[in-house]
Structure formats: C-alpha cells, structure tokens
C-alpha cells in the first residue's frame, strides 16, 4: 500500500537504483558491497531463514489486505483429478470416476463467487492451491462467474505451475509449506475438501486438528464425496477406538454436489464466523 507519509530519509527504491550507477570497480563488484535487501545470495543464506519465513507470511497478507479480501472459501483437492472432458487420459478408472468432482468444484466456485459479488466481492473469495485438477476447477469457476480468486502455489520439483484461472494479482508462490497452510486458513470462513492424495489429506487433517484442539474457530467444513472419504478413512473406527471423540465427527459434513454444499453452508450452526483463528494469530 502506498505510503504518503513524509519522512526525511532516502527511499530504498532510490538507493537500489543509485547503486546501479556507481563506477564498476573491484570494490563495487564485491558481494559485501551489495545492499542487503537487494542481495539475493545473502537473502538465501541459512541464517536468514527467520527473515524468509516472515516475508512469506507478510507479503501475501499485505497484498490480500490491499486487494480488500476479508474472508475466503478454501478449496482443497487433488491435482490429478481430471476435467470430465479429459477423463479418458486419467491414470486409473477411479480417477476417471472422480472427474465429476472437477465439475462440482467448478460449479460450487461459480455459485460462491456470484453470491460474494452480490455483496461487493470482498468476502468468501475462493482460494485454492493454484495448481491443476480440483484447484484449477475452483479458480476456473470463480473466473467464469466474473470474480476474483486466490492461488497459493508452492515450488515443487515436478508440478505446480499456476493454472490459467487464478487472478494474477492474487497468485502467490511459496517456499515453505507451513506458511502456505497458514495463509489457507487465516481468512477462512469455510473449508471444502474434495478427493485428493497426500497433500489434500495433510491440509484436511491439519485444519481439522486446529479446530478440534480449539486453535481455530469452528467454521463450516465440508467433505465432497462421502463414498470416497469413507473408503479411505474409517472415521467411526477412530471414534470407537477413543483416539477421537464421537463429537469430533460432527466437525465436518459430507456433501455430493455444489447445491448440497451451498445448502450446508446456509444452515451451518456456526454460520457468521468470517475469519479463522490459528496459532499465533
């Protein structure tokens, strides 16, 4: 955000440009001469990790504040789930069958974004991991509704370039998984989880743990695809064993369609909660 307050000191941008004009000498070429904040090698040193963590927390927070994003609807889901039109290229029949959730994520994001725009477009903005599959569907639905959406990408060795539907000024890139997951939940007014793999499970269980332990306010928590989730996780066995309480099973609900999800959000007991509260917030 532009700061119009007067101060007597030179601006950091000015000095960064001024340094480019100094004579080329052995001294000015030395790494020690580079301005610390403009020295990429210095910023990547091991000792600077706390600073990098802080920057990854601060940059998206500031830019989302400047963009007027006050609350979000979180969409977690698998990168490998194909668009139905492309399901013939899916690696397994199960993935092909799960392609219907691409359409449900897309339609749900359309509905939520249309509803959000009716009240100014600052609340309940769709946020995804910014990649392919379900994430793409969420960002795509928001764009098709004429609204904005957020993408929280992360640098990975073999995937995760931003999909084409993320609003460019709300497309972020992360080095630290932990900070990325904080940003998913810091503005969350609801969490919606579609079928996925390790990453989706990690995100889902971290969010459920924060709610279960009281480290985050309870928000609507929807799992799309009851058959999928009950196949891969024996929820009742956890309660029967006593490793979770029976009441913990009430922290989430199963839904199948975008319409189901909209109805569940409308009658959720804790509707009106508009911002997640996470550790240290």
C-alpha positions, 0 to 999 in steps of 0.5 A, spaced: 500 500 500 502 506 498 505 510 503 504 518 503 507 519 509 513 524 509 519 522 512 526 525 511 530 519 509 532 516 502 527 511 499 530 504 498 527 504 491 532 510 490 538 507 493 537 500 489 537 504 483 543 509 485 547 503 486 546 501 479 550 507 477 556 507 481 563 506 477 564 498 476 570 497 480 573 491 484 570 494 490 563 495 487 563 488 484 564 485 491 558 481 494 559 485 501 558 491 497 551 489 495 545 492 499 542 487 503 535 487 501 537 487 494 542 481 495 539 475 493 545 470 495 545 473 502 537 473 502 538 465 501 543 464 506 541 459 512 541 464 517 536 468 514 531 463 514 527 467 520 527 473 515 524 468 509 519 465 513 516 472 515 516 475 508 512 469 506 507 470 511 507 478 510 507 479 503 501 475 501 497 478 507 499 485 505 497 484 498 490 480 500 489 486 505 490 491 499 486 487 494 480 488 500 479 480 501 476 479 508 474 472 508 475 466 503 472 459 501 478 454 501 478 449 496 482 443 497 483 437 492 487 433 488 491 435 482 490 429 478 483 429 478 481 430 471 476 435 467 470 430 465 472 432 458 479 429 459 477 423 463 479 418 458 487 420 459 486 419 467 491 414 470 486 409 473 478 408 472 477 411 479 480 417 477 476 417 471 470 416 476 472 422 480 472 427 474 465 429 476 468 432 482 472 437 477 465 439 475 462 440 482 468 444 484 467 448 478 460 449 479 460 450 487 466 456 485 461 459 480 455 459 485 460 462 491 463 467 487 456 470 484 453 470 491 460 474 494 459 479 488 452 480 490 455 483 496 461 487 493 466 481 492 470 482 498 468 476 502 468 468 501 473 469 495 475 462 493 482 460 494 485 454 492 492 451 491 493 454 484 495 448 481 491 443 476 485 438 477 480 440 483 484 447 484 484 449 477 476 447 477 475 452 483 479 458 480 476 456 473 469 457 476 470 463 480 473 466 473 467 464 469 462 467 474 466 474 473 470 474 480 476 474 483 480 468 486 486 466 490 492 461 488 497 459 493 502 455 489 508 452 492 515 450 488 515 443 487 520 439 483 515 436 478 508 440 478 505 446 480 505 451 475 499 456 476 493 454 472 490 459 467 484 461 472 487 464 478 487 472 478 494 474 477 494 479 482 492 474 487 497 468 485 502 467 490 508 462 490 511 459 496 517 456 499 515 453 505 509 449 506 507 451 513 506 458 511 502 456 505 497 452 510 497 458 514 495 463 509 489 457 507 486 458 513 487 465 516 481 468 512 477 462 512 470 462 513 469 455 510 473 449 508 471 444 502 475 438 501 474 434 495 478 427 493 485 428 493 492 424 495 497 426 500 497 433 500 489 434 500 489 429 506 495 433 510 491 440 509 484 436 511 487 433 517 491 439 519 485 444 519 481 439 522 486 438 528 486 446 529 479 446 530 478 440 534 484 442 539 480 449 539 486 453 535 481 455 530 474 457 530 469 452 528 467 454 521 463 450 516 467 444 513 465 440 508 467 433 505 465 432 497 464 425 496 462 421 502 463 414 498 470 416 497 472 419 504 469 413 507 473 408 503 479 411 505 478 413 512 474 409 517 472 415 521 467 411 526 473 406 527 477 412 530 471 414 534 470 407 537 477 406 538 477 413 543 483 416 539 477 421 537 471 423 540 464 421 537 463 429 537 469 430 533 465 427 527 460 432 527 466 437 525 465 436 518 459 434 513 459 430 507 456 433 501 455 430 493 454 436 489 455 444 489 447 445 491 448 440 497 454 444 499 451 451 498 445 448 502 450 446 508 453 452 508 446 456 509 444 452 515 451 451 518 450 452 526 456 456 526 454 460 520 457 468 521 464 466 523 468 470 517 475 469 519 479 463 522 483 463 528 490 459 528 496 459 532 499 465 533 494 469 530 
